[in-house]
């Protein structure tokens, strides 16, 4: 995927062109004052279940935490 960075002011005057580039697979990073503030990704890259199995949850994730956890700063 091609990645491009563009200033917000420039992006606002070339919005239709940006949409076409994103639709064809580009990833656009919007920046303001030389700092990234937003991303524009093609919708087709966001597929539910695309990274299935990449996150695991501990079997005890919903059990109460011990009192020592809450009193650690004392």
C-alpha positions in Angstrom: 0.0 0.0 0.0 1.4 3.4 -0.9 1.6 5.9 1.9 1.4 9.6 1.4 1.6 12.6 3.8 -0.3 15.8 3.0 -1.0 19.1 4.8 -4.6 19.6 5.9 -4.9 22.9 3.9 -3.7 21.2 0.8 -5.9 18.2 1.4 -9.0 20.4 1.6 -8.4 21.9 -1.8 -7.7 18.5 -3.4 -10.2 16.4 -1.6 -11.7 14.6 -4.6 -8.2 13.6 -5.8 -7.4 12.3 -2.3 -10.5 10.2 -2.3 -9.6 8.7 -5.7 -6.1 7.9 -4.5 -7.4 6.2 -1.3 -10.0 4.3 -3.3 -7.1 2.9 -5.5 -5.3 1.7 -2.4 -3.3 4.6 -1.0 -3.0 5.4 2.7 -3.1 9.2 3.3 -1.7 10.8 6.5 -3.0 14.3 7.2 -0.7 16.6 9.0 -1.0 20.0 10.6 2.0 22.1 11.7 4.2 19.1 10.5 2.5 16.8 13.0 0.3 13.8 11.9 -3.3 14.3 13.0 -5.4 11.8 11.0 -5.3 8.8 8.6 -7.4 8.1 5.6 -7.5 4.4 4.8 -9.4 2.5 2.1 -12.5 0.9 3.5 -11.7 -2.4 1.8 -8.7 -2.8 4.2 -10.9 -3.0 7.2 -12.4 -6.4 7.2 -13.9 -7.9 10.4 -12.0 -11.0 11.5 -9.0 -10.1 9.2 -6.5 -10.6 12.1 -8.4 -13.3 13.8 -6.2 -15.0 16.5 -3.8 -12.1 16.8 -5.1 -11.1 20.2 -5.4 -13.5 23.2 -7.2 -13.1 26.4 -6.0 -14.7 29.6 -8.4 -17.4 31.0 -8.6 -15.5 34.3 -9.2 -12.0 32.8 -12.6 -11.6 34.5 -11.5 -12.7 38.0 -11.2 -10.3 40.8 -7.8 -8.7 41.3 -6.1 -9.4 44.6 -6.2 -6.7 47.3 -2.5 -6.3 47.0 -3.0 -5.0 43.5 -5.1 -2.0 44.7 -2.8 -1.3 47.7 0.5 -1.4 45.7 1.3 2.3 46.3 1.1 2.0 50.1 
